[in-house]
Amino acid sequence: MMQTTSTGRATRLGAITAILRKDLVLHSRDLIFIFLTILSVTTFVTLYWVLPRDVDETISMGVSGNDIRPALTQFASTDEEGLSIEWFDDTDSLRAAIETRDLEVGVEFPDGFMTDVMAGRKTTVTIFVRPNLPEEITGAMQSMVREIAYAIAGYQLPVTEPDGDIVVLGEDRAGDQIPFRDRLRPLYAFMVLMLEAIALGALISSEVQERTVTAILSTPARIGDILLAKGALGTFIAFSETAIILLLIQAYGPKPLIVLVAVFLGAIMVTAVAMIAGSAGRELISTMLLGMLFLIPLAIPAFSIMFPGAPARWVQFLPSYGIVQVVYGATVEGVGWRESAQQLLILAGWCVVFGIAGAFVLKRRVETL
C-alpha cells in the first residue's frame, strides 16, 4: 500500500514537472510578451536612473529694486535655509526669469520704496510667481514683504505673538524629502507583476481555446496538477522578474527580506488573477481586457503612493495596498517586520481568496470542455 502511494506521488510530481516544462517552452516562444517584458524593464530602469536623486527644497526668489537691497540682505541673512535670492537691475529681466521658470518667485520693489514706507505713504510691491506655484508659498512671500515694510519703518507687528511649542507627529521629512524616483519604486514593481499576469492569462486562454488542457487530462495528469503547475509557473516568473527589476533600481533598502516576501505574495495574487482572466477570456483580446479590468484597480495604491500625504481611506482597502505599503515602507522608511506584519497578513489573506477563486474558475472551465 505504501509503495502504491509513493508511486502515485511520483507520477503526479512527474506530471506537474512535465506541464511546467511545456509551459516554460510556450512562454519562451511568446515573442510579444518577451519583447514587452524587456522593453518595460529597460524603460523602468532607465527612467529610475535618469530622474533626479535629490529633492531641491530651496525657494528661488528674484528681486528688483536697488534701494531695498541693503535692508533685504540684512533681513534674509537672519532667515533659515531654504530661500535663495537673486538680484535684478530691471523688472523686464525679472519677469523673463519667472516666465522661463528659472525662478519661482519675483518681487519688484518700486523706486523710492524705503522713503515712502518710512514716511508712512502707501506704496505697492508687485510679486511675480510661476504657474502652479503652491498658494502657501505665495502667501509666505506676501507676509515677508509686509514684515520687511514694518522692519524698515521701525514698526512692531500689529499683533502680539503667543508663545507656542511645535510638535511634529510622525516622521519629519522637512529638509529630507523623498525623491520622486524613489516614490516610483512600488509602481515599477507592480507594473512588472501586471505584465506577467497578462502573459500568463494569455497562455492559459490559448490552451483552453485550443483544448490543450483536454489533451493533458488524457494523460495521468489531473486537474489539480494543472492548477498547481500554472500557479507555480506564474508565481515564479512574476516573482523572479520583479525581484530583478527591484535589484536594478536599488529598491531593497535595509530590509530586503520584507520586500521579497511582499513581492512573492503579490506574485501569487496576480497569478490568481491571470487564472481567472485566462479561464474566462474567449481569445487574446478579451483575456487582456479582463485582466486589465482586475489589475487596473489593483494598481491604484501604487499610483497614490507617488504623491505626498496619506492615500484615501478606500484605497487602503484594496487588496494590493499591502504590497505597495510594505515595499515603500521597507525601502524608503526602513520599517521592520513588526510594522509590516499586519499588512503582510492581510495581503496573505487576499492571496488565499484570489487563489481559491482562480483555481475554482479554471477548474470549472476545464470541466466544461
SERO-4910 file (N, C-alpha, C, O; in steps of 0.05 Angstrom, whole numbers):
BEGIN
 pado doro    nc1    nc2    nc3   cac1   cac2   cac3    cc1    cc2    cc3    oc1    oc2    oc3
  Met    A     17    -24      0      0      0      0     17     25      0     12     44    -15
  Met    A     38     25     16     57     48     18     71     51     -8     76     74    -17
  Gln    A     78     29    -21     92     31    -47     74     43    -68     83     58    -85
  Thr    A     48     35    -67     29     46    -86     26     76    -83     25     91   -102
  Thr    A     24     85    -57     22    114    -52     46    129    -61     44    151    -73
  Ser    A     70    118    -57     95    131    -65     96    133    -96    105    153   -107
  Thr    A     87    112   -109     86    112   -138     67    133   -149     73    146   -169
  Gly    A     44    135   -135     24    156   -144     35    184   -140     31    201   -158
  Arg    A     49    189   -118     61    215   -114     82    221   -135     84    243   -146
  Ala    A     98    201   -141    119    205   -162    106    210   -189    117    227   -204
  Thr    A     84    197   -195     71    201   -220     60    229   -222     62    243   -243
  Arg    A     47    239   -200     36    266   -200     58    287   -202     56    307   -216
  Leu    A     80    282   -188    102    301   -189    114    302   -218    121    324   -228
  Gly    A    116    279   -230    125    278   -258    106    293   -277    115    306   -295
  Ala    A     80    290   -272     60    304   -289     63    334   -285     62    348   -305
  Ile    A     65    343   -260     68    372   -255     93    383   -268     93    404   -280
  Thr    A    115    367   -266    140    376   -278    138    378   -308    149    396   -320
  Ala    A    124    358   -320    121    358   -349    104    382   -358    111    394   -379
  Ile    A     83    389   -343     67    412   -350     83    438   -347     81    455   -364
  Leu    A     98    439   -326    115    463   -322    135    466   -345    139    488   -355
  Arg    A    147    444   -353    167    445   -375    154    454   -401    165    471   -415
  Lys    A    130    444   -406    115    452   -430    108    481   -430    111    495   -450
  Asp    A     98    491   -407     90    519   -405    114    537   -407    112    559   -419
  Leu    A    137    529   -396    161    546   -399    169    549   -428    177    570   -437
  Val    A    167    527   -443    174    528   -472    155    546   -487    164    562   -503
  Leu    A    129    543   -481    109    560   -494    113    590   -487    111    607   -504
  His    A    119    594   -462    123    622   -453    148    634   -466    148    658   -473
  Ser    A    169    618   -469    193    628   -482    189    634   -512    205    649   -524
  Arg    A    169    622   -524    163    627   -552    144    650   -557    140    658   -580
  Asp    A    133    661   -535    115    684   -538    132    709   -541    138    723   -522
  Leu    A    139    715   -566    157    737   -572    146    764   -564    160    783   -557
  Ile    A    119    767   -566    107    793   -560    111    800   -531    120    822   -525
  Phe    A    105    782   -513    108    788   -484    137    788   -476    144    803   -457
  Ile    A    154    773   -489    182    775   -483    193    803   -490    208    815   -475
  Phe    A    185    812   -514    193    839   -522    182    860   -503    197    879   -495
  Leu    A    157    858   -495    145    877   -476    159    876   -449    162    897   -436
  Thr    A    166    852   -440    180    850   -415    207    864   -416    214    879   -398
  Ile    A    222    858   -437    249    871   -439    246    901   -442    261    916   -430
  Leu    A    226    910   -457    222    939   -461    214    952   -435    225    973   -428
  Ser    A    196    940   -420    187    952   -394    210    953   -374    213    973   -360
  Val    A    225    931   -372    247    931   -352    268    952   -360    277    967   -343
  Thr    A    274    953   -386    294    973   -395    284   1002   -390    299   1019   -381
  Thr    A    258   1006   -395    247   1033   -391    247   1041   -362    254   1063   -355
  Phe    A    238   1023   -345    236   1029   -316    263   1034   -304    267   1054   -289
  Val    A    282   1018   -311    309   1021   -300    322   1047   -310    334   1062   -295
  Thr    A    319   1053   -336    329   1078   -347    316   1102   -335    330   1121   -328
  Leu    A    290   1101   -332    275   1123   -320    284   1128   -292    286   1151   -283
  Tyr    A    288   1107   -277    296   1110   -249    323   1124   -247    326   1143   -231
  Trp    A    342   1116   -263    369   1128   -261    371   1156   -274    389   1171   -268
  Val    A    351   1163   -291    352   1189   -304    339   1210   -286    348   1233   -285
  Leu    A    319   1202   -271    305   1221   -253    324   1231   -232    342   1217   -223
  Pro    A    320   1256   -222    337   1268   -201    337   1250   -176    316   1240   -168
  Arg    A    360   1248   -164    363   1232   -139    359   1248   -114    357   1237    -92
  Asp    A    357   1275   -117    353   1292    -94    329   1310    -98    320   1314   -121
  Val    A    319   1321    -77    297   1340    -78    307   1367    -69    318   1371    -47
  Asp    A    303   1387    -87    312   1414    -81    289   1429    -66    269   1435    -78
  Glu    A    293   1434    -41    273   1447    -25    277   1477    -22    264   1490     -6
  Thr    A    296   1488    -37    302   1516    -36    284   1532    -54    280   1525    -77
  Ile    A    272   1554    -44    255   1571    -59    273   1593    -72    286   1608    -57
  Ser    A    273   1594    -98    289   1614   -112    273   1639   -117    251   1638   -129
  Met    A    283   1662   -107    268   1687   -109    285   1708   -123    309   1711   -116
  Gly    A    274   1722   -141    287   1745   -154    276   1771   -143    252   1773   -137
  Val    A    293   1791   -141    286   1817   -130    297   1839   -148    320   1838   -156
  Ser    A    280   1858   -154    289   1882   -168    283   1907   -150    262   1908   -138
  Gly    A    302   1926   -149    299   1949   -132    324   1954   -116    330   1940    -96
  Asn    A    341   1973   -125    367   1976   -114    366   1988    -86    383   1981    -69
  Asp    A    347   2006    -80    347   2019    -54    339   2000    -31    343   2006     -8
  Ile    A    326   1977    -38    317   1959    -18    338   1938    -12    336   1922      7
  Arg    A    359   1937    -28    378   1915    -26    392   1913      1    393   1891     12
  Pro    A    403   1934     12    416   1931     38    397   1921     60    405   1904     76
  Ala    A    373   1931     61    354   1922     82    345   1894     78    343   1878     97
  Leu    A    340   1886     52    331   1859     47    354   1839     52    349   1817     62
  Thr    A    378   1846     45    401   1828     50    404   1823     80    409   1800     88
  Gln    A    400   1844     96    402   1840    125    379   1823    136    382   1807    154
  Phe    A    355   1827    124    331   1812    132    334   1783    125    329   1765    141
  Ala    A    344   1777    100    346   1749     91    368   1735    105    367   1710    107
  Ser    A    389   1749    113    412   1735    125    405   1723    152    418   1704    160
  Thr    A    384   1732    165    375   1721    191    355   1698    187    347   1686    206
  Asp    A    347   1694    162    327   1673    157    340   1646    156    365   1643    153
  Glu    A    324   1625    157    334   1597    156    340   1590    127    333   1605    108
  Glu    A    354   1568    124    360   1558     97    334   1551     83    314   1544     95
  Gly    A    335   1553     57    312   1546     41    303   1569     23    284   1566      8
  Leu    A    316   1591     24    310   1614      7    335   1625     -5    354   1633      9
  Ser    A    336   1626    -32    358   1638    -46    349   1662    -61    327   1662    -74
  Ile    A    364   1684    -59    356   1710    -71    375   1717    -93    400   1716    -90
  Glu    A    364   1725   -116    379   1735   -139    370   1763   -146    346   1768   -147
  Trp    A    389   1780   -150    382   1808   -154    382   1815   -184    398   1804   -200
  Phe    A    362   1832   -192    359   1840   -220    359   1871   -221    349   1884   -203
  Asp    A    370   1881   -243    372   1910   -246    346   1922   -256    341   1946   -251
  Asp    A    330   1907   -269    305   1918   -280    283   1897   -279    288   1874   -275
  Thr    A    258   1907   -282    235   1889   -280    232   1870   -303    224   1847   -299
  Asp    A    240   1879   -327    237   1862   -351    253   1836   -348    243   1814   -354
  Ser    A    278   1838   -339    294   1814   -336    283   1796   -313    286   1772   -315
  Leu    A    272   1809   -293    259   1793   -272    235   1777   -282    232   1753   -276
  Arg    A    218   1790   -297    195   1777   -309    204   1754   -328    191   1733   -328
  Ala    A    225   1759   -343    234   1739   -362    244   1714   -347    239   1692   -356
  Ala    A    257   1718   -324    267   1695   -308    243   1679   -297    245   1654   -295
  Ile    A    222   1692   -290    198   1678   -279    184   1663   -302    176   1640   -298
  Glu    A    181   1676   -325    168   1663   -347    182   1639   -358    169   1619   -366
  Thr    A    208   1639   -357    224   1616   -365    228   1595   -343    241   1575   -346
  Arg    A    216   1601   -319    217   1584   -296    245   1580   -285    251   1559   -272
  Asp    A    262   1599   -290    289   1598   -277    286   1605   -247    302   1597   -231
  Leu    A    265   1620   -241    258   1627   -213    229   1620   -208    213   1617   -226
  Glu    A    223   1617   -182    196   1611   -174    180   1636   -167    156   1638   -172
  Val    A    194   1655   -154    180   1679   -145    198   1703   -152    222   1702   -151
  Gly    A    185   1725   -159    199   1750   -164    184   1773   -149    160   1774   -149
  Val    A    200   1791   -137    189   1813   -122    200   1839   -134    224   1843   -135
  Glu    A    182   1857   -142    190   1882   -153    184   1904   -132    161   1911   -127
  Phe    A    205   1916   -121    202   1938   -103    204   1964   -119    223   1968   -134
  Pro    A    184   1982   -118    184   2006   -134    206   2025   -125    215   2024   -102
  Asp    A    214   2043   -142    233   2064   -135    222   2081   -112    198   2088   -112
  Gly    A    239   2087    -93    230   2103    -70    214   2087    -50    200   2099    -33
  Phe    A    216   2060    -51    200   2044    -32    207   2051     -3    190   2055     13
  Met    A    233   2052      3    241   2056     31    232   2084     40    223   2087     63
  Thr    A    235   2104     23    227   2131     31    198   2133     36    189   2145     55
  Asp    A    182   2120     19    153   2120     22    144   2106     48    127   2115     62
  Val    A    157   2083     53    149   2067     77    156   2083    102    140   2084    121
  Met    A    180   2094    103    188   2109    127    172   2134    131    168   2144    153
  Ala    A    161   2145    109    144   2169    111    115   2162    116     99   2180    120
  Gly    A    109   2136    115     81   2128    120     64   2130     96     39   2128     99
  Arg    A     75   2134     72     59   2136     48     53   2108     37     69   2089     40
  Lys    A     31   2105     24     23   2080     12     39   2074    -12     44   2091    -29
  Thr    A     48   2049    -15     64   2041    -38     56   2012    -45     44   1998    -29
  Thr    A     63   2004    -69     54   1978    -79     79   1962    -87     96   1971   -102
  Val    A     80   1937    -78    101   1918    -85     88   1897   -102     67   1885    -95
  Thr    A    100   1890   -125     89   1870   -143    104   1844   -140    129   1843   -139
  Ile    A     89   1823   -137    100   1796   -134     93   1779   -159     70   1776   -165
  Phe    A    114   1770   -172    110   1752   -196    115   1723   -187    134   1718   -172
  Val    A     98   1705   -196    101   1677   -189     98   1660   -214     84   1668   -233
  Arg    A    112   1638   -214    109   1619   -237     82   1605   -236     70   1604   -214
  Pro    A     72   1594   -258     47   1579   -257     48   1555   -238     68   1543   -235
  Asn    A     25   1549   -226     21   1526   -209     38   1526   -184     44   1505   -172
  Leu    A     47   1550   -175     62   1552   -150     42   1549   -127     21   1561   -127
  Pro    A     49   1532   -107     30   1528    -85     23   1554    -71     39   1572    -69
  Glu    A     -2   1556    -63    -13   1581    -51      2   1588    -25      5   1612    -19
  Glu    A     11   1568    -10     24   1574     15     51   1589     10     59   1605     27
  Ile    A     64   1583    -12     89   1598    -18     83   1627    -26     97   1645    -17
  Thr    A     62   1631    -42     54   1658    -49     46   1674    -24     54   1697    -21
  Gly    A     31   1661     -6     23   1675     19     47   1681     36     48   1702     49
  Ala    A     67   1663     37     91   1668     52    107   1692     41    118   1708     56
  Met    A    108   1695     14    122   1717      2    108   1744      9    121   1764     15
  Gln    A     81   1744      9     66   1768     16     71   1776     45     75   1799     52
  Ser    A     72   1756     63     78   1761     91    106   1772     95    111   1789    111
  Met    A    125   1761     79    152   1770     81    155   1799     73    169   1815     86
  Val    A    141   1807     51    142   1835     43    130   1853     64    142   1875     69
  Arg    A    108   1845     77     97   1862     98    116   1865    122    119   1886    133
  Glu    A    129   1842    129    148   1844    151    172   1862    144    182   1876    162
  Ile    A    181   1861    119    203   1879    111    194   1908    114    209   1925    124
  Ala    A    170   1914    105    160   1941    107    158   1950    136    166   1973    142
  Tyr    A    148   1933    154    147   1940    182    175   1944    194    179   1963    209
  Ala    A    193   1927    185    220   1929    196    234   1955    187    248   1968    203
  Ile    A    230   1962    162    243   1986    152    231   2011    165    246   2030    172
  Ala    A    205   2011    169    192   2034    182    197   2035    212    191   2055    225
  Gly    A    207   2014    223    212   2013    252    188   2007    268    187   2013    292
  Tyr    A    167   1996    256    143   1989    270    144   1961    280    157   1943    269
  Gln    A    130   1956    302    126   1929    312    102   1917    297     85   1932    287
  Leu    A    101   1891    296     78   1878    283     53   1885    299     54   1887    324
  Pro    A     30   1889    286      5   1899    299     -8   1877    316    -31   1880    323
  Val    A      6   1856    322     -6   1835    339     16   1825    358     40   1829    353
  Thr    A      7   1814    380     26   1802    399     26   1772    394      5   1759    398
  Glu    A     49   1761    387     50   1733    380     51   1716    406     68   1721    423
  Pro    A     33   1697    409     34   1680    433     57   1660    432     66   1652    411
  Asp    A     66   1652    456     85   1631    457     73   1604    450     49   1600    455
  Gly    A     88   1587    437     77   1561    430     99   1541    424    121   1548    417
  Asp    A     92   1516    427    111   1494    421    101   1480    397     77   1475    394
  Ile    A    119   1473    379    113   1458    355    120   1429    359    143   1422    365
  Val    A    100   1411    356    104   1383    360     98   1369    334     75   1370    324
  Val    A    118   1356    322    114   1342    297    106   1313    303    121   1298    315
  Leu    A     82   1306    293     72   1278    297     80   1262    273     73   1269    250
  Gly    A     94   1240    277    104   1224    255    132   1233    247    145   1249    260
  Glu    A    141   1221    225    168   1227    216    170   1253    202    154   1259    183
  Asp    A    188   1270    210    191   1297    199    210   1295    175    234   1289    178
  Arg    A    199   1300    151    215   1299    126    224   1326    117    235   1329     95
  Ala    A    220   1347    133    229   1374    125    259   1374    122    274   1367    140
  Gly    A    268   1382     98    297   1381     93    307   1354     83    331   1352     77
  Asp    A    290   1335     83    298   1308     75    275   1294     60    267   1272     66
  Gln    A    266   1308     39    243   1298     23    252   1274      7    275   1271     -1
  Ile    A    232   1257      1    237   1232    -14    237   1239    -44    217   1250    -54
  Pro    A    258   1233    -58    259   1238    -87    236   1224   -101    227   1203    -93
  Phe    A    227   1237   -123    204   1226   -138    211   1198   -149    193   1181   -151
  Arg    A    236   1194   -157    243   1168   -169    241   1146   -149    235   1123   -156
  Asp    A    245   1152   -123    242   1131   -102    213   1125    -97    206   1103    -89
  Arg    A    196   1145   -100    167   1141    -97    156   1122   -119    135   1110   -116
  Leu    A    170   1121   -141    161   1105   -164    167   1076   -161    157   1059   -176
  Arg    A    184   1068   -142    192   1040   -139    169   1021   -137    169   1001   -152
  Pro    A    150   1025   -119    127   1006   -118    112   1004   -144    102    983   -151
  Leu    A    110   1027   -158     96   1027   -184    111   1009   -204     98    994   -219
  Tyr    A    137   1012   -205    153    995   -224    148    965   -218    143    949   -236
  Ala    A    149    958   -192    145    930   -184    118    920   -193    116    898   -203
  Phe    A     97    936   -188     70    927   -194     65    926   -224     51    908   -233
  Met    A     78    944   -239     74    943   -268     86    917   -280     75    906   -298
  Val    A    109    909   -269    121    883   -279    103    860   -271     99    842   -287
  Leu    A     92    860   -247     73    839   -239     49    838   -257     40    817   -265
  Met    A     38    862   -265     15    863   -283     22    851   -310      6    836   -321
  Leu    A     45    858   -320     53    848   -347     55    818   -347     46    805   -366
  Glu    A     67    807   -327     70    778   -326     43    764   -321     39    742   -331
  Ala    A     25    777   -307     -2    765   -303    -17    764   -330    -30    744   -335
  Ile    A    -15    785   -345    -28    785   -372    -16    764   -390    -30    750   -404
  Ala    A     11    760   -389     24    739   -405     14    712   -397      8    695   -415
  Leu    A     12    706   -371      3    680   -362    -26    676   -369    -35    654   -377
  Gly    A    -42    697   -367    -71    695   -374    -74    689   -404    -91    673   -411
  Ala    A    -57    701   -421    -59    695   -449    -51    666   -455    -63    653   -472
  Leu    A    -31    655   -440    -23    628   -443    -45    608   -435    -50    589   -449
  Ile    A    -58    614   -413    -80    597   -404   -103    598   -423   -115    577   -430
  Ser    A   -109    622   -433   -131    625   -452   -126    609   -477   -145    596   -487
  Ser    A   -102    610   -488    -96    596   -512    -98    566   -508   -108    551   -526
  Glu    A    -90    556   -485    -92    527   -480   -120    518   -477   -128    496   -485
  Val    A   -137    536   -465   -165    529   -462   -179    529   -489   -194    510   -495
  Gln    A   -174    549   -506   -187    551   -532   -178    529   -551   -194    519   -566
  Glu    A   -152    522   -549   -142    501   -567   -146    473   -555   -137    453   -567
  Arg    A   -158    472   -531   -164    446   -518   -139    431   -511   -139    406   -510
  Thr    A   -117    445   -507    -93    432   -499    -96    420   -471    -84    399   -465
  Val    A   -113    433   -455   -118    423   -428   -131    396   -429   -125    378   -413
  Thr    A   -150    393   -448   -163    367   -451   -143    345   -458   -146    322   -448
  Ala    A   -124    351   -475   -104    332   -483    -87    324   -459    -79    301   -456
  Ile    A    -81    344   -442    -65    338   -418    -80    319   -399    -68    302   -387
  Leu    A   -106    323   -397   -122    307   -379   -125    278   -389   -133    261   -374
  Ser    A   -119    273   -414   -120    246   -424    -96    230   -415    -95    206   -418
  Thr    A    -76    244   -404    -53    231   -392    -59    226   -362    -81    233   -353
  Pro    A    -40    214   -347    -45    210   -318    -48    236   -302    -55    235   -279
  Ala    A    -43    259   -315    -46    285   -301    -75    290   -293    -93    282   -308
  Arg    A    -79    304   -271   -105    311   -261   -109    342   -263    -90    356   -268
  Ile    A   -133    350   -258   -138    379   -258   -122    393   -237   -111    415   -241
  Gly    A   -119    380   -213   -102    392   -192    -74    396   -200    -61    415   -192
  Asp    A    -63    377   -217    -36    380   -227    -33    405   -245    -14    419   -244
  Ile    A    -54    409   -261    -53    432   -279    -54    458   -263    -40    477   -269
  Leu    A    -72    459   -243    -74    482   -226    -48    489   -212    -39    512   -211
  Leu    A    -35    468   -201    -10    472   -187     12    481   -206     28    499   -199
  Ala    A     13    470   -230     33    477   -249     30    506   -258     49    521   -260
  Lys    A      5    514   -265      0    541   -273      7    561   -251     19    582   -256
  Gly    A     -2    555   -227      3    573   -205     33    576   -199     42    598   -194
  Ala    A     47    553   -200     76    554   -194     91    569   -216    109    585   -210
  Leu    A     83    565   -241     97    578   -263     92    609   -262    111    624   -263
  Gly    A     67    617   -258     61    645   -257     74    659   -234     85    681   -237
  Thr    A     74    646   -211     86    658   -187    116    661   -191    128    681   -185
  Phe    A    129    640   -202    158    641   -206    166    662   -225    185    678   -220
  Ile    A    153    664   -248    161    684   -268    156    712   -258    173    729   -261
  Ala    A    132    717   -247    126    744   -237    145    752   -214    154    775   -214
  Phe    A    150    734   -196    167    740   -174    196    745   -182    209    764   -174
  Ser    A    206    728   -199    234    730   -207    240    756   -223    260    769   -218
  Glu    A    222    762   -242    226    786   -258    223    812   -241    238    831   -245
  Thr    A    204    811   -223    200    835   -205    224    837   -187    233    860   -181
  Ala    A    235    815   -176    258    816   -159    282    827   -174    298    841   -162
  Ile    A    285    820   -199    307    830   -215    306    861   -219    326    875   -215
  Ile    A    282    870   -226    280    899   -231    283    915   -205    294    937   -205
  Leu    A    274    904   -183    278    917   -157    308    919   -150    318    938   -138
  Leu    A    322    898   -158    351    898   -153    365    920   -170    383    933   -161
  Leu    A    356    922   -195    368    942   -214    363    971   -206    378    988   -212
  Ile    A    340    975   -192    334   1003   -183    340   1007   -153    330   1026   -142
  Gln    A    355    989   -142    363    991   -114    339    995    -95    339   1013    -79
  Ala    A    320    977    -97    295    981    -83    292    963    -58    270    961    -47
  Tyr    A    313    949    -50    310    931    -28    315    945     -1    304    936     20
  Gly    A    331    965      0    335    980     24    348    963     46    361    944     40
  Pro    A    345    972     71    358    957     93    344    932    101    355    916    116
  Lys    A    319    927     91    304    903     98    296    888     73    272    887     67
  Pro    A    314    876     59    307    863     33    288    839     36    272    834     18
  Leu    A    290    824     58    273    801     61    243    809     62    226    795     52
  Ile    A    238    831     75    210    841     76    199    847     49    177    840     42
  Val    A    216    860     33    208    867      5    203    842    -11    184    840    -26
  Leu    A    220    822     -8    217    797    -23    192    782    -16    178    771    -33
  Val    A    185    782     10    160    769     19    136    783      7    118    770     -3
  Ala    A    136    810      7    114    825     -4    111    820    -34     89    816    -45
  Val    A    134    819    -48    133    814    -77    124    786    -83    109    781   -102
  Phe    A    132    767    -67    124    739    -71     93    736    -67     80    723    -83
  Leu    A     83    749    -47     53    748    -43     39    762    -66     18    754    -75
  Gly    A     51    784    -75     39    798    -98     40    781   -123     21    782   -139
  Ala    A     61    765   -127     62    747   -150     41    726   -148     29    719   -169
  Ile    A     35    716   -124     13    697   -121    -13    709   -129    -30    697   -142
  Met    A    -18    734   -120    -43    747   -125    -48    751   -155    -69    745   -165
  Val    A    -28    762   -169    -32    768   -197    -33    742   -213    -46    741   -235
  Thr    A    -21    721   -204    -23    695   -217    -52    685   -216    -62    674   -235
  Ala    A    -64    688   -192    -92    680   -189   -110    697   -207   -129    686   -219
  Val    A   -104    723   -210   -119    739   -228   -116    730   -257   -135    730   -272
  Ala    A    -92    722   -264    -87    711   -291   -102    686   -296   -112    682   -319
  Met    A   -105    669   -276   -121    644   -280   -150    650   -284   -163    637   -300
  Ile    A   -160    671   -270   -188    679   -274   -192    690   -302   -211    682   -316
  Ala    A   -175    709   -310   -178    722   -336   -173    702   -359   -188    702   -379
  Gly    A   -153    684   -356   -147    665   -377   -169    644   -380   -174    635   -402
  Ser    A   -183    638   -358   -205    618   -360   -230    630   -372   -244    617   -386
  Ala    A   -235    656   -365   -260    668   -374   -257    680   -402   -278    683   -416
  Gly    A   -233    688   -410   -230    700   -436   -234    681   -459   -226    658   -458
  Arg    A   -246    691   -480   -251    675   -504   -228    675   -524   -224    656   -539
  Glu    A   -213    697   -524   -189    699   -541   -171    719   -528   -176    729   -506
  Leu    A   -148    726   -542   -127    742   -530   -137    769   -521   -131    778   -499
  Ile    A   -152    783   -538   -161    810   -532   -179    810   -508   -176    826   -490
  Ser    A   -199    792   -507   -217    791   -484   -203    783   -459   -209    793   -437
  Thr    A   -183    766   -461   -167    758   -438   -152    782   -427   -151    786   -403
  Met    A   -140    798   -445   -125    821   -436   -144    842   -423   -137    854   -403
  Leu    A   -167    845   -435   -186    864   -424   -196    856   -396   -198    872   -378
  Leu    A   -201    830   -393   -210    820   -367   -187    823   -346   -192    831   -323
  Gly    A   -163    817   -355   -141    820   -337   -137    849   -328   -132    855   -305
  Met    A   -139    868   -347   -137    896   -341   -159    905   -323   -156    923   -306
  Leu    A   -183    894   -327   -206    901   -310   -200    895   -281   -209    910   -263
  Phe    A   -186    873   -276   -178    867   -248   -154    883   -239   -153    893   -217
  Leu    A   -134    885   -257   -108    896   -249   -107    926   -246    -92    936   -230
  Ile    A   -122    940   -262   -122    970   -260   -130    980   -233   -116    996   -222
  Pro    A   -153    970   -222   -159    978   -194   -137    970   -174   -132    985   -155
  Leu    A   -125    947   -179   -104    939   -160    -79    957   -162    -63    958   -144
  Ala    A    -76    971   -185    -53    988   -188    -57   1016   -175    -38   1031   -174
  Ile    A    -81   1022   -167    -86   1048   -155    -68   1055   -131    -58   1077   -130
  Pro    A    -64   1036   -112    -46   1043    -90    -18   1050    -99     -5   1067    -87
  Ala    A     -8   1037   -120     19   1043   -130     20   1071   -141     41   1084   -138
  Phe    A     -1   1081   -153     -1   1108   -163     -5   1128   -141      7   1150   -141
  Ser    A    -21   1121   -121    -27   1140    -99     -3   1145    -82      0   1167    -71
  Ile    A     15   1126    -79     38   1129    -62     58   1148    -74     77   1157    -60
  Met    A     55   1155   -100     74   1173   -113     71   1202   -102     90   1217   -104
  Phe    A     48   1208    -91     43   1235    -82     44   1238    -52     38   1219    -38
  Pro    A     53   1261    -42     55   1265    -13     28   1262      0      7   1266    -12
  Gly    A     29   1255     26      5   1252     41     -6   1224     41      2   1207     25
  Ala    A    -23   1219     60    -35   1192     63    -55   1187     41    -70   1206     34
  Pro    A    -57   1163     29    -77   1158      9   -105   1157     21   -108   1156     45
  Ala    A   -125   1159      4   -153   1159     13   -159   1133     28   -146   1113     23
  Arg    A   -178   1135     45   -185   1112     62   -193   1088     45   -185   1065     52
  Trp    A   -208   1092     24   -218   1069      8   -195   1056     -7   -196   1032    -12
  Val    A   -173   1071    -13   -150   1059    -26   -137   1038     -8   -127   1018    -18
  Gln    A   -138   1043     18   -125   1024     37   -139    998     39   -129    978     50
  Phe    A   -164    996     29   -179    971     29   -175    954      4   -185    932      2
  Leu    A   -160    965    -15   -155    949    -40   -136    927    -34   -117    931    -17
  Pro    A   -139    904    -46   -121    881    -40    -92    886    -44    -75    874    -29
  Ser    A    -84    903    -63    -56    907    -69    -43    928    -52    -20    934    -54
  Tyr    A    -58    941    -34    -47    962    -18    -24    952      0     -5    966      4
  Gly    A    -26    927      9     -5    916     26     21    914     11     42    919     23
  Ile    A     20    906    -14     45    904    -30     59    931    -31     83    933    -25
  Val    A     44    951    -39     56    978    -43     66    989    -16     88   1000    -15
  Gln    A     50    986      5     57    998     30     82    985     42     99    998     53
  Val    A     83    958     40    106    944     51    132    950     36    153    956     47
  Val    A    130    950      9    153    956     -8    163    985     -3    187    990      0
  Tyr    A    144   1003     -1    151   1031      3    163   1035     31    183   1049     35
  Gly    A    150   1023     51    159   1026     78    187   1014     83    204   1026     96
  Ala    A    191    990     73    217    977     77    239    990     61    262    990     70
  Thr    A    232   1001     38    252   1012     20    260   1041     28    283   1048     31
  Val    A    239   1057     33    244   1086     37    246   1093     67    263   1107     76
  Glu    A    227   1082     83    226   1089    111    240   1070    129    244   1076    153
  Gly    A    249   1047    119    264   1029    135    249   1015    157    260   1008    178
  Val    A    222   1011    153    206    997    173    214    968    175    224    956    156
  Gly    A    208    956    198    216    928    202    192    909    201    171    916    191
  Trp    A    197    885    211    177    864    210    152    871    227    130    865    219
  Arg    A    157    883    250    134    889    267    115    909    254     90    905    256
  Glu    A    125    929    241    108    949    228     95    937    202     73    946    194
  Ser    A    108    918    189     98    907    164     81    882    168     68    873    149
  Ala    A     80    871    192     67    845    197     37    846    190     27    828    177
  Gln    A     24    868    198     -5    870    194    -11    870    164    -29    856    154
  Gln    A      3    887    149     -2    888    120      5    862    106     -9    854     88
  Leu    A     26    848    115     33    823    102     12    802    108      6    786     91
  Leu    A      1    802    132    -20    782    139    -45    788    122    -58    769    112
  Ile    A    -53    813    120    -76    820    103    -71    812     74    -89    801     61
  Leu    A    -47    817     65    -40    810     37    -41    780     33    -51    771     13
  Ala    A    -32    765     53    -33    735     51    -62    726     50    -68    707     36
  Gly    A    -79    739     66   -108    732     65   -120    736     38   -135    720     28
  Trp    A   -113    759     26   -123    764     -1   -112    744    -22   -126    737    -40
  Cys    A    -88    736    -18    -76    715    -36    -92    689    -34    -97    676    -54
  Val    A   -101    682    -10   -117    658     -7   -143    661    -21   -152    643    -35
  Val    A   -156    684    -18   -182    689    -31   -179    688    -61   -194    674    -75
  Phe    A   -160    703    -72   -156    703   -101   -147    675   -111   -155    667   -133
  Gly    A   -130    662    -96   -121    635   -104   -144    615   -106   -146    600   -125
  Ile    A   -162    615    -86   -185    597    -87   -203    604   -111   -212    587   -125
  Ala    A   -208    630   -115   -225    639   -137   -212    631   -164   -226    621   -181
  Gly    A   -186    636   -167   -173    629   -192   -174    599   -198   -179    591   -220
  Ala    A   -168    583   -177   -168    554   -181   -197    544   -187   -200    526   -204
  Phe    A   -217    556   -174   -244    547   -179   -253    554   -207   -265    537   -221
  Val    A   -247    578   -216   -255    586   -243   -242    569   -264   -255    560   -283
  Leu    A   -216    565   -261   -201    549   -281   -211    520   -280   -213    507   -302
  Lys    A   -216    509   -257   -226    481   -255   -253    479   -269   -257    459   -283
  Arg    A   -271    498   -264   -298    496   -276   -295    499   -307   -310    485   -321
  Arg    A   -277    516   -316   -274    520   -345   -263    494   -358   -273    487   -379
  Val    A   -244    481   -345   -233    457   -356   -254    434   -356   -256    419   -375
  Glu    A   -270    433   -336   -290    412   -334   -312    415   -355   -325    395   -361
  Thr    A   -317    439   -365   -337    443   -385   -327    439   -414   -344    440   -432
  Leu    A   -302    434   -418   -291    430   -444   -300    403   -455   -293    396   -478
***
